[in-house]
Amino acid sequence: MPPTEVTLKDIARAVGKSVATVSKALRGHADISPEMRALIAQTAAEMGYTPNITARRLQKKRTDAIGLILPVQSARRADPFFTELLTGIANEAARHNFDLLVSARTPGSDEREAYRRLAAERRVDGLIIAQPRRNDWRIEFLTTRHLPFVVAAHQPVPPHPAVWVNAETGILQAVVHLVEENRRQIAFIAPPTDLLFHQTAVRAFGNAIAAQPELSGGIVSDLTEMSQKEGYRAAQHLLAESPPDAIVACHDLVALGAMKAAQDQGFEIGDDIAVVGFGDILLAEYSQPPLTTVHRPTDTLGQHACRLLLAAIGAIEDSPPPAEIEPWLVVRQSSNLEFWV
């Protein structure tokens, strides 16, 4: 015989109180004394009581779950940015007893179908959109379906709720550092043009170059994705013309590809040419040479985005404002071989 499920009535009988009192105590109501709440909680634990989560969710008309659909071409080409973002979101969701429904989908019809199903079946209370695009159909779709969402980005996305890393500050720090290292011909490998990050990054690099009259700079902005392969190809293009003495890349993976292209052509990284990335992924510290990069606190980005979404769906009382998160430069040998950690 399977064990009988412990109910609120069983606990009420054990402590000599009403079912309503037990229910309130287990939900932490302030009108039940702390001593009684502690007694009921202890009794429930000793009796092996497990709350009926499904019934509670039906009562609240919530799923107590949020969603994140990752736009991933393949596992081999997955962006570490999403892993770090996912960690921050998952930890914050768990802290508030929320489930996180994660799905990886190829951008296009497969991705659209995933959003359509989540919205139609109401399997989540809200979603986080990562890496917003120009004319992003995801934002328009969720807005029309009245499904709460928050954007995790590199810039604000008015009028929509967003949390973002101040990419302009990060790119400026990279350029200023290279100037201090006496680099004068600085090239920039920009994000793919379909991402909103492209506009922010190109503007930030242009402003940083304009603030230094002695500099000359070029932009390579025809990436199809932020990957090592694309970084390699973009750097080959740069080095085939008038080789710069420094490259700033929009992503660490792109920077690692650029480093490999330069090394294959006989350049010594950190001496002949400096390379700076963006993101500070784990591989950056262990590349050869270690990569100078802008540290983007992606897990913090995920935590803030989750908290903002939970406030939007009424799961937490405090409603945090949209947040701008500051990055910082981590200097390693790819911008100066004489630098040792």
C-alpha positions as a printed Julia matrix, in Angstrom:
341×3 Matrix{Float64}:
  0.0    0.0     0.0
  1.42   3.42   -0.96
  1.68   5.93    1.89
 -1.35   8.16    2.41
 -0.8   11.76    1.32
 -0.73  14.15    4.29
 -3.35  16.89    3.99
 -3.96  20.23    5.68
 -6.76  18.53    7.65
 -4.25  16.05    9.08
 -1.95  18.85   10.22
 -4.87  20.84   11.65
 -5.97  17.81   13.65
 -2.43  17.28   14.96
 -1.99  20.87   16.2
 -5.59  21.41   17.26
 -6.22  24.32   14.92
 -8.49  25.0    11.94
 -7.53  24.18    8.35
 -7.65  27.91    7.57
 -5.13  28.64   10.34
 -2.79  25.91    9.11
 -3.06  27.13    5.53
 -2.27  30.71    6.52
  0.64  29.63    8.71
  2.24  27.61    5.93
  1.92  30.6     3.61
  3.57  32.87    6.17
  0.6   35.14    6.92
  1.42  37.85    9.44
 -1.87  37.41   11.33
 -0.61  34.03   12.61
  1.86  34.37   15.46
  5.51  33.44   14.75
  5.35  30.76   17.42
  2.27  29.14   15.85
  3.79  29.39   12.35
  6.91  27.64   13.62
  4.9   24.91   15.35
  2.76  24.23   12.28
  5.76  24.24    9.94
  7.59  21.78   12.17
  4.55  19.52   12.46
  4.04  19.59    8.69
  7.69  18.65    8.12
  7.56  15.82   10.63
  4.39  14.43    9.03
  5.93  14.59    5.56
  3.53  17.16    4.18
  4.12  18.25    0.58
  2.09  21.19   -0.74
 -0.04  20.6    -3.8
  1.83  22.87   -6.18
 -0.57  22.3    -9.06
 -3.6   23.29   -7.01
 -1.8   26.34   -5.65
 -0.87  27.48   -9.13
 -4.43  27.04  -10.36
 -5.67  29.08   -7.42
 -3.22  31.89   -8.2
 -3.87  31.57  -11.96
 -0.11  31.39  -12.51
  2.29  28.71  -13.66
  5.12  29.97  -11.42
  7.4   29.48  -14.4
  9.22  31.83  -16.75
 10.66  31.07  -20.16
 13.89  31.63  -22.07
 14.21  30.56  -25.71
 17.83  30.55  -26.81
 18.5   31.36  -30.48
 21.16  28.71  -31.12
 22.25  27.38  -34.51
 23.83  24.26  -32.99
 25.4   23.06  -29.74
 28.85  23.33  -31.31
 28.26  26.99  -32.18
 26.52  27.97  -28.95
 27.43  31.4   -27.56
 28.86  31.29  -23.98
 26.91  34.51  -23.35
 23.7   32.49  -23.17
 25.16  29.98  -20.7
 26.2   32.76  -18.31
 22.88  34.58  -18.75
 20.99  31.36  -18.12
 22.89  30.76  -14.87
 21.93  34.18  -13.52
 18.27  33.78  -14.48
 18.02  30.23  -13.11
 19.56  31.13   -9.75
 17.28  34.12   -9.27
 14.18  32.19  -10.38
 14.95  29.38   -7.93
 15.38  31.9    -5.13
 11.75  32.92   -5.65
 10.49  29.32   -6.11
  9.94  29.77   -9.84
 10.7   27.22  -12.53
 12.67  28.19  -15.63
 11.59  26.64  -18.91
 14.53  26.73  -21.33
 14.39  25.85  -25.0
 17.07  26.11  -27.67
 15.76  26.85  -31.15
 17.27  27.69  -34.51
 16.35  31.28  -35.43
 13.53  31.28  -37.96
 10.37  29.2   -38.22
 11.45  26.78  -35.46
 11.97  29.66  -33.06
  8.65  31.28  -34.02
  6.79  28.04  -33.37
  8.32  27.75  -29.9
  7.11  31.24  -28.98
  3.68  30.56  -30.48
  3.25  27.38  -28.42
  4.36  28.96  -25.16
  1.94  31.84  -25.66
 -0.98  29.68  -26.82
 -0.64  27.13  -24.02
  0.28  29.71  -21.36
  2.99  27.41  -20.08
  4.92  30.34  -18.6
  3.96  33.6   -16.91
  6.5   35.62  -18.87
  9.68  35.42  -20.95
 13.12  36.96  -21.16
 14.29  38.02  -24.6
 18.07  37.94  -25.04
 20.09  39.7   -27.74
 17.31  41.83  -29.27
 17.29  42.32  -33.03
 16.29  45.14  -35.31
 12.51  45.15  -35.8
 12.37  42.22  -33.41
  9.26  40.13  -34.14
  9.56  38.51  -30.67
  8.87  41.82  -28.96
  5.92  42.57  -31.22
  4.53  39.04  -30.81
  4.64  39.02  -27.0
  3.24  42.55  -26.84
  0.21  41.62  -28.93
 -0.3   38.44  -26.87
 -0.13  40.45  -23.62
  2.5   38.1   -22.26
  4.96  39.9   -19.94
  8.58  40.01  -21.05
 11.89  41.67  -20.24
 14.74  42.32  -22.67
 18.34  41.52  -21.7
 20.49  43.66  -23.95
 23.44  46.0   -24.51
 21.26  49.09  -24.63
 17.82  50.23  -23.42
 14.91  49.18  -25.64
 12.23  51.83  -25.0
  9.38  51.63  -24.27
  9.88  48.0   -23.26
 11.23  46.83  -19.88
 14.91  46.01  -20.17
 18.14  45.37  -18.32
 21.32  46.16  -20.21
 25.11  46.21  -20.0
 26.57  49.63  -20.82
 28.43  48.52  -23.93
 29.39  52.09  -24.85
 31.4   52.47  -21.65
 33.07  49.11  -22.21
 34.14  49.86  -25.76
 35.41  53.31  -24.73
 37.53  51.68  -22.01
 39.02  49.33  -24.61
 39.97  52.17  -26.96
 41.43  54.34  -24.18
 43.53  51.38  -23.01
 44.9   50.83  -26.51
 45.77  54.51  -26.81
 47.67  54.24  -23.54
 49.55  51.31  -25.1
 50.56  53.63  -27.99
 48.31  51.96  -30.55
 47.22  54.36  -33.26
 45.55  52.3   -36.0
 42.66  50.62  -34.27
 40.17  48.45  -36.17
 36.8   47.26  -34.92
 34.97  44.03  -35.69
 31.33  44.88  -35.08
 28.37  42.58  -34.28
 26.07  41.27  -37.04
 23.93  44.04  -38.51
 20.64  42.36  -37.58
 21.35  42.83  -33.85
 20.57  46.04  -31.98
 24.01  45.61  -30.42
 25.46  46.48  -33.83
 24.15  50.04  -33.71
 25.31  50.59  -30.14
 28.75  49.11  -30.72
 29.49  50.98  -33.94
 28.36  54.28  -32.42
 30.46  53.68  -29.3
 33.57  52.84  -31.3
 33.1   55.85  -33.58
 32.72  58.17  -30.6
 35.79  56.72  -28.91
 37.9   57.18  -32.04
 36.6   60.73  -32.6
 37.66  61.67  -29.08
 41.28  60.8   -29.97
 42.34  62.98  -32.98
 45.6   61.1   -33.49
 43.8   57.81  -34.1
 42.66  56.2   -37.29
 40.11  53.4   -37.21
 38.22  51.07  -39.46
 35.11  48.96  -39.02
 34.39  45.45  -40.2
 30.68  44.91  -39.74
 29.73  42.03  -42.0
 29.76  39.22  -39.45
 27.01  36.65  -39.88
 27.4   35.44  -36.3
 29.61  36.08  -33.28
 31.98  33.13  -33.57
 35.67  32.29  -33.83
 35.25  31.37  -37.48
 33.76  34.77  -38.3
 36.43  36.53  -36.25
 39.11  34.7   -38.2
 37.56  35.68  -41.52
 37.08  39.32  -40.5
 40.68  39.62  -39.3
 41.97  38.11  -42.53
 40.15  40.89  -44.38
 41.65  43.56  -42.12
 45.19  42.21  -42.29
 45.11  41.83  -46.08
 44.76  45.58  -46.6
 46.55  48.02  -44.3
 47.18  45.98  -41.14
 46.07  47.81  -37.98
 48.19  47.72  -34.85
 45.13  46.91  -32.71
 41.75  45.18  -33.08
 38.74  45.58  -30.81
 36.23  42.76  -31.27
 32.56  42.76  -30.3
 32.81  39.35  -28.63
 35.55  37.24  -27.09
 34.94  34.39  -29.55
 35.42  36.85  -32.42
 38.59  38.16  -30.75
 39.99  34.62  -30.39
 39.38  33.99  -34.08
 41.06  37.3   -34.95
 44.08  36.36  -32.83
 44.43  33.05  -34.66
 44.24  34.76  -38.05
 46.96  37.24  -37.05
 49.17  34.49  -35.66
 48.77  32.44  -38.83
 50.1   35.45  -40.77
 53.14  35.75  -38.54
 52.02  38.58  -36.25
 52.88  38.37  -32.56
 49.8   39.14  -30.48
 50.46  41.75  -27.82
 53.51  43.04  -29.67
 52.93  43.5   -33.41
 49.19  43.76  -32.94
 46.99  44.11  -29.85
 43.6   42.41  -29.57
 40.79  43.26  -27.14
 37.58  41.29  -26.78
 34.19  41.85  -25.16
 32.53  39.56  -22.62
 35.34  37.96  -20.58
 34.24  34.39  -21.19
 36.18  31.59  -19.48
 38.27  30.88  -22.6
 39.6   34.45  -22.59
 41.81  33.92  -19.56
 43.3   30.71  -20.97
 43.92  31.7   -24.58
 47.46  32.09  -25.87
 48.23  34.8   -25.03
 45.49  35.54  -22.46
 42.93  37.91  -23.91
 42.44  41.49  -22.75
 38.68  42.0   -22.67
 35.77  44.0   -21.36
 34.19  42.05  -18.52
 30.44  41.88  -19.02
 28.72  40.69  -15.78
 26.32  38.47  -17.69
 25.12  36.47  -14.69
 24.2   39.75  -12.97
 22.37  40.76  -16.15
 20.35  37.55  -15.9
 19.55  38.07  -12.22
 18.3   41.61  -12.79
 16.25  40.57  -15.83
 14.61  37.76  -13.86
 13.79  40.02  -10.94
 12.29  42.65  -13.24
 10.14  40.0   -14.94
  8.93  38.55  -11.63
  7.87  42.03  -10.57
  6.03  42.53  -13.87
  3.96  39.37  -13.36
  3.26  40.21   -9.7
  5.36  37.44   -8.17
  7.41  39.78   -6.0
  6.32  42.96   -4.28
  9.36  45.14   -4.9
  9.35  46.46   -8.45
 12.96  47.17   -9.48
 13.47  49.83  -12.15
 15.12  49.03  -15.49
 18.83  48.66  -14.75
 22.06  49.61  -16.49
 25.0   47.39  -15.53
 28.53  48.72  -15.83
 31.3   46.59  -17.41
 35.02  46.91  -16.73
 38.25  46.25  -18.59
 40.4   43.24  -17.71
 43.94  43.76  -19.02
 45.91  40.68  -20.1
 48.77  39.94  -22.47
 46.95  40.17  -25.79
 47.27  43.96  -25.58
 50.73  44.02  -24.0
 53.04  41.03  -23.87
 54.98  42.63  -21.03
 51.93  42.48  -18.79
 51.91  39.48  -16.45
 49.13  38.52  -14.07
